[in-house]
Amino acid sequence: MYTPTEQRHIPKAPSYRRLSAARQGYGRRWQEARKHFLRNNPLCVVCKREGVTTLATHVDHIKPHRGDMKLFWNRNNWQPLCASCHSNKTNREDGGFGNITAVAKAIFNKKYKAFGNIYLGDNNTGGGIQNLKR
């Protein structure tokens, strides 16, 4: 079993996020497309399903594009969300609030595969590295 200090050293996922917003695709063309989409889809779809009327302020990619520009510009992959719903969705998917991302899990599992029985937890438990065998 690793000590708590060693447990904190989980590799970070490589990310295209180090690029500027414009280089990620969120430049002038995106701003115009976003404005047009929100004009035609003004309500948050998540709140609407809950019976609440909330103005959408974000255009969310239903399936995270992770730098795939074809998926980024696929309008069938867009949905209008309010700021709160967008933050919640992004945090669940991208590892916010201390959650480890799927990419980081894959890297970690590949790197430490030889140790066996790696458990990183999920969004509900928070997890931690447990049951590592040498």
NURO-274592 format. One record per residue (C-alpha): residue number from 1; x, y, z. Coordinates in steps of 0.02 Angstrom, whole numbers, plus 50000, padded with zeros to 5 digits. Example, Ala and Ser with C-alpha at 12.3 -4.5 7.8 and 13.67 -1.06 7.14 Angstrom:
<recs>
1; 50615; 49775; 50390 $
2; 50684; 49947; 50357 $
</recs>
This chain:
<recs>
1; 50000; 50000; 50000 $
2; 50065; 50172; 49955 $
3; 50077; 50313; 50081 $
4; 49957; 50461; 50066 $
5; 50099; 50568; 49996 $
6; 50133; 50443; 49857 $
7; 49947; 50428; 49820 $
8; 49936; 50610; 49770 $
9; 50057; 50591; 49624 $
10; 49934; 50547; 49488 $
11; 49996; 50591; 49314 $
12; 49909; 50738; 49233 $
13; 49822; 50709; 49068 $
14; 49905; 50787; 48917 $
15; 49791; 50925; 48856 $
16; 49766; 51036; 48706 $
17; 49701; 51164; 48832 $
18; 49873; 51242; 48844 $
19; 49833; 51325; 48678 $
20; 49747; 51493; 48672 $
21; 49557; 51495; 48657 $
22; 49571; 51550; 48475 $
23; 49692; 51409; 48434 $
24; 49570; 51285; 48511 $
25; 49435; 51344; 48390 $
26; 49350; 51474; 48500 $
27; 49396; 51624; 48394 $
28; 49290; 51746; 48295 $
29; 49206; 51612; 48189 $
30; 49151; 51519; 48348 $
31; 49087; 51679; 48429 $
32; 48976; 51714; 48279 $
33; 48913; 51534; 48268 $
34; 48882; 51532; 48457 $
35; 48783; 51694; 48450 $
36; 48676; 51630; 48307 $
37; 48646; 51462; 48393 $
38; 48593; 51543; 48557 $
39; 48478; 51663; 48465 $
40; 48388; 51512; 48390 $
41; 48401; 51404; 48548 $
42; 48382; 51524; 48694 $
43; 48337; 51403; 48835 $
44; 48445; 51282; 48935 $
45; 48396; 51106; 48884 $
46; 48441; 51030; 49054 $
47; 48336; 51156; 49151 $
48; 48195; 51136; 49025 $
49; 48191; 50947; 49059 $
50; 48174; 50990; 49245 $
51; 48027; 51105; 49208 $
52; 48127; 51264; 49238 $
53; 48145; 51405; 49113 $
54; 48325; 51469; 49111 $
55; 48412; 51574; 48980 $
56; 48556; 51480; 48897 $
57; 48723; 51569; 48899 $
58; 48836; 51429; 48838 $
59; 48843; 51319; 48684 $
60; 48899; 51150; 48748 $
61; 48975; 51010; 48647 $
62; 48867; 50860; 48696 $
63; 49010; 50741; 48660 $
64; 49174; 50826; 48711 $
65; 49273; 50865; 48554 $
66; 49445; 50852; 48637 $
67; 49521; 50952; 48494 $
68; 49431; 50860; 48353 $
69; 49380; 51005; 48242 $
70; 49256; 50902; 48142 $
71; 49163; 50861; 48303 $
72; 49188; 51038; 48366 $
73; 49093; 51113; 48217 $
74; 48959; 50977; 48207 $
75; 48802; 51074; 48255 $
76; 48712; 50912; 48297 $
77; 48837; 50899; 48440 $
78; 48789; 51069; 48513 $
79; 48663; 51105; 48650 $
80; 48615; 51266; 48738 $
81; 48653; 51267; 48926 $
82; 48645; 51394; 49066 $
83; 48809; 51433; 49155 $
84; 48768; 51320; 49303 $
85; 48722; 51168; 49199 $
86; 48873; 51194; 49086 $
87; 48991; 51203; 49236 $
88; 48916; 51046; 49313 $
89; 48932; 50949; 49150 $
90; 49109; 51008; 49116 $
91; 49165; 50966; 49293 $
92; 49094; 50790; 49279 $
93; 49178; 50759; 49112 $
94; 49343; 50850; 49130 $
95; 49390; 50811; 49308 $
96; 49334; 50967; 49399 $
97; 49310; 50969; 49587 $
98; 49454; 50847; 49608 $
99; 49384; 50712; 49494 $
100; 49513; 50623; 49388 $
101; 49480; 50632; 49202 $
102; 49454; 50479; 49093 $
103; 49615; 50521; 49000 $
104; 49714; 50529; 49162 $
105; 49637; 50363; 49218 $
106; 49689; 50281; 49055 $
107; 49867; 50348; 49068 $
108; 49881; 50296; 49250 $
109; 49811; 50122; 49219 $
110; 49930; 50096; 49072 $
111; 50082; 50158; 49169 $
112; 50047; 50057; 49327 $
113; 49964; 49905; 49247 $
114; 50095; 49788; 49319 $
115; 50041; 49829; 49497 $
116; 49864; 49763; 49469 $
117; 49699; 49802; 49556 $
118; 49706; 49989; 49531 $
119; 49553; 50081; 49591 $
120; 49538; 50266; 49559 $
121; 49358; 50285; 49613 $
122; 49223; 50380; 49525 $
123; 49134; 50546; 49538 $
124; 49036; 50486; 49690 $
125; 49173; 50411; 49798 $
126; 49321; 50520; 49753 $
127; 49423; 50360; 49751 $
128; 49607; 50359; 49786 $
129; 49738; 50233; 49739 $
130; 49699; 50073; 49829 $
131; 49747; 49890; 49827 $
132; 49909; 49914; 49734 $
133; 50016; 49757; 49739 $
134; 50201; 49751; 49703 $
</recs>
